[in-house]
């Protein structure tokens, strides 16, 4: 799951870490897909598969590389390395 060429952010309502990361990426105008794991059982299963069985969010996939609870800086760094076509 996740976009193999872009950025996918898995999140859930009420998660302060998700809100902070989503806002930071929005302010940087980073193109991304955002998926609410409470509305998508397959997305929740994917998050569990990369987060030791937990539904830890935010989980972010950059060009096929999954990261659990990354900072905005780490996401941007991964985009620079793995998906430079997304940088503006």
N, C-alpha and C positions, 0 to 999 in steps of 0.2 A: 504494500500500500504506500501511498505517498507519491508525489510527483517526481519521476526520475530525472527531470531536467530543471525543475523549479523548486519552490519552497511551499511546504504544507505545514500549517500550524494546527495541532490538535489541542482543543481547549474545552472548558466546561463553564457554565454560568456560575458566578459567585467566587471564582478563583482569582485572588488578587494578583498572583504571579502571572496568570494568563492576561489579565487586563493590562498590567504594566508592559509586558512583552508585546502584546498586540498594538498598544498605543505607540510604543517606541518604533516598531516596524512600519506602522502607518505614517508616523512623522517622517521617517526616512524614505517614504514612498516606495517601499520594497514590494514588488508584485508577489503575491502569495495567495494560496488557497487556505481558507480557515474552516475547520470542521469541528462542530460541537459533538463531542463523543457521547453525550447523553441523548442525542437524536440519531446517532448512527452506530448501531451495534457492531458493524464490521470495523469501524474506526476504533471503537473501544477495545475490541479484540486485538487490533494491531498495536495499540498503545501498550496493552498488557504484554504482548509478545516482545517488546523492546524495553520494558520497564520492570523486569523481574516479576511479572504477574500482577503488577499494580496498575491502576489507572492514573498514573502520575502525569499531570499536565502542568505547564505546557510541555508537549513533546513536539519537536520540530524535525521535519525531514528536509534536508537540502540536497538536491540531486541524488537521492537514494540513500543518503547518510542520515541516520536517526540520532537525535540528541534529546535527552530527557532533562527538562528544566534548565535550558541554556539561557545565558544572558543575551541581551540584544547584541552586544559586542561580539559574542561568540558566533551568533547566527550570521552577522555581517561578515565576519572573518571566513566562515565556511562558504558563504556566497562568493566572496572574493576568490577563494581557492577552487571551489567545485562548480560554481555557476556564474562565472564572470559576465555572461551575457545579460544577467539581470541587473547589473549595476548601471547607474545613470550617470 
